[in-house]
Amino acid sequence: MELDAAVCDGFRRELAPVAGIEEALEEIELATCVASSGSHEKMRLTLGLTGLWDRFAGRIFSADEVERGKPAPDLFLHAASRMFTPPERCVVVEDSPFGIAAAKAAGIRALGFAAATPTARVGGADAVFTSMAELPGLVASTG
């Protein structure tokens, strides 16, 4: 799927990384990846613009790679498999109800990020947080 030129221009003008994401990722000692409903084309643009593409290179998974997208568990199960990690040892960070449902269906602990989304939208998560400074502690508490 090709991205609309106006959407790309909007991303280039306005997209910025979530506040504190780089610091949070530095503190997390476990392997990390991106598993998104977005296409690889979109992620190459958005992660590139936010300076995160290189951090996740080789560990970026798209719903385009699986039969069913979120809320089905396919994408998260695919990412866990490619990361050589059993789902029960994974953690998903999500800001959407479909993402939370997909994580739960995969048997993965879901952390709902509610900084820019209403808390109710991620209410089904195992924990809800609003600042990336909270993320390393939440990830570390996963057994």
Number of C-alpha atoms within 10 A of each C-alpha: 9 7 11 9 9 9 11 14 11 11 16 14 10 8 14 13 13 12 12 13 14 15 13 16 17 9 13 15 10 11 11 16 18 19 21 21 18 16 17 18 12 19 20 16 17 20 21 13 17 14 13 16 18 11 15 14 12 10 16 19 23 21 20 15 15 15 9 12 20 20 19 19 22 20 27 31 23 19 23 21 12 13 15 9 13 12 20 13 12 24 20 23 21 21 23 23 18 17 28 28 21 24 29 20 17 21 18 23 23 24 25 27 24 19 15 9 13 13 18 13 16 25 18 17 26 13 14 23 18 15 15 18 17 13 23 17 13 15 18 13 8 11 8
